[in-house]
Amino acid sequence: MKRPNILLTGTPGVGKTTLGKELADRTGLTFINIGDLAKEGEFYEGFDEEYQCAILDEDRVIDELEDKMIDGGMIIDYHSSDFFPERWFHIVFVLRTDNSLLYDRLESRGYKGKKLQNNIECEIFQTIYEETMESYKKEIVHQLSSNTPEDLERNIDQIMKWIEQWMLDNN
């Protein structure tokens, strides 16, 4: 494997897709948003009426990505991390956003009621971070602040430096 695999995770609305697309543009790595992949391949096993969202068929997603992940050079974006095989990723970034900013971002996306409340609580209680720490080796999991355009640039710079070092160390 000549290029690393990176997981970007965090509560919906923290900026995973923006960061992932920008990283892919600047590095030549391949960006995959799991929500888009699932929509294109219809990788669903039902619909959750309470949260008004499709239920991801995780096994079909894994089957779809397995060969690509073996080759390396992937940036994966998803709000959950515990179903991906640990062996897939060289580093995992959990994006975090201040609750007031996150509330506004989710509300502007049309999140309401229980779905909005649940996602805000998820961020408050660090649910995604804790899930990620339980799913991967602690030394590969890193939290990144994702509140401002300056944070975005700083995160891009930090991850690009990590990629450069990984490439030097592994090629």
C-alpha positions in Angstrom: 0.0 0.0 0.0 1.6 3.2 -1.2 -1.0 5.7 0.2 -2.8 5.8 3.6 -6.4 5.4 4.3 -8.0 8.1 6.4 -11.4 8.1 8.3 -13.1 11.4 8.9 -15.9 11.0 11.5 -18.0 13.1 13.8 -21.6 14.3 14.4 -23.5 15.3 11.2 -22.7 19.0 10.5 -19.2 19.2 11.8 -17.6 19.6 8.4 -16.4 16.1 7.4 -17.4 16.4 3.8 -16.0 19.9 3.3 -12.7 18.7 4.8 -12.6 15.4 2.9 -13.3 17.0 -0.5 -10.7 19.7 0.0 -8.1 17.1 1.2 -8.9 14.9 -1.9 -8.4 17.9 -4.2 -5.1 18.8 -2.6 -3.6 15.3 -2.2 -5.0 13.2 -5.0 -6.5 10.7 -2.5 -10.0 9.4 -3.3 -12.8 10.8 -1.2 -15.9 8.7 -0.5 -18.9 10.0 1.4 -20.6 6.9 2.8 -24.0 8.6 2.7 -23.6 9.3 -1.1 -22.2 5.8 -1.7 -25.2 4.3 0.1 -27.7 6.4 -1.9 -26.0 5.5 -5.2 -25.9 1.8 -4.5 -29.2 1.7 -2.5 -27.3 0.2 0.5 -30.3 0.4 2.8 -32.1 -2.1 5.0 -35.1 0.1 5.8 -36.3 3.4 7.0 -36.3 4.8 10.5 -39.6 6.7 11.0 -38.5 8.2 14.3 -35.4 9.9 12.9 -36.7 10.2 9.3 -33.7 8.6 7.7 -32.7 5.5 5.8 -31.0 2.6 7.7 -27.6 1.8 6.3 -26.8 -1.7 5.3 -23.4 -1.8 6.8 -22.4 -5.2 5.4 -23.1 -4.1 1.8 -21.0 -0.9 2.4 -18.1 -3.0 3.7 -18.4 -5.4 0.7 -18.5 -2.5 -1.7 -15.3 -0.8 -0.2 -13.1 -3.8 0.7 -11.0 -3.9 -2.5 -10.6 -0.1 -2.7 -9.4 0.0 0.9 -6.8 -2.7 0.3 -5.2 -0.5 -2.4 -5.0 2.5 -0.1 -5.3 6.2 -0.8 -8.9 6.5 0.5 -10.6 9.3 2.6 -13.8 7.9 4.1 -16.4 10.3 5.5 -19.1 9.0 7.8 -20.7 9.9 11.1 -20.3 6.5 12.6 -17.0 4.5 12.8 -17.6 1.3 14.7 -18.7 -0.9 11.8 -15.6 -0.3 9.6 -12.8 -2.9 10.0 -10.0 -1.5 12.2 -7.4 -2.7 9.7 -8.7 -0.3 7.0 -7.4 2.9 8.5 -4.0 4.3 9.3 -5.5 7.4 11.0 -8.9 8.6 12.2 -9.9 12.2 12.7 -13.0 13.0 14.8 -14.2 16.5 14.0 -15.8 18.5 16.8 -17.9 21.7 16.6 -19.2 24.0 19.3 -22.9 23.2 20.0 -24.3 26.6 19.2 -22.6 26.5 15.7 -23.7 22.8 15.2 -27.3 23.6 16.1 -27.4 26.3 13.5 -25.8 24.1 10.8 -28.2 21.2 11.5 -31.2 23.5 11.6 -30.3 25.0 8.3 -30.2 21.4 6.9 -33.8 20.9 8.0 -33.0 18.8 11.1 -35.9 19.1 13.5 -37.3 17.6 16.7 -35.7 14.3 18.0 -33.2 14.2 15.1 -31.8 17.6 15.9 -31.8 17.0 19.7 -30.2 13.6 19.3 -27.3 15.0 17.2 -26.7 17.9 19.5 -26.6 15.5 22.5 -24.3 13.2 20.6 -21.8 16.1 20.3 -22.2 17.3 23.9 -21.6 13.8 25.2 -18.7 13.0 22.8 -20.6 9.9 21.6 -18.7 9.7 18.3 -15.3 10.3 19.9 -15.9 7.6 22.5 -17.2 5.1 19.9 -14.1 5.8 17.8 -11.8 5.4 20.8 -13.4 2.0 21.5 -13.1 0.9 17.8 -9.5 1.9 17.0 -6.1 2.0 18.5 -6.0 5.2 20.6 -2.8 6.4 19.0 -4.4 6.7 15.6 -7.5 8.7 16.8 -7.3 12.5 16.8 -9.8 15.2 17.6 -9.9 18.3 15.4 -11.8 21.5 16.1 -14.1 22.4 13.2 -15.7 25.7 13.9 -14.2 28.3 11.5 -12.6 28.5 8.1 -9.3 29.0 9.9 -9.9 25.6 11.6 -10.5 24.1 8.2 -7.2 25.4 6.8 -5.3 24.3 10.0 -6.8 20.8 9.8 -6.0 20.5 6.1 -2.4 21.6 6.7 -2.1 19.2 9.7 -3.5 16.2 7.8 -1.4 16.9 4.7 1.8 17.0 6.8 0.7 13.7 8.4 0.2 12.2 4.9 3.6 13.4 3.7 5.3 11.8 6.7 3.3 8.6 6.3 4.4 8.4 2.6 8.1 9.0 3.6 7.9 6.3 6.4 6.1 3.7 4.3 7.5 4.0 0.8 
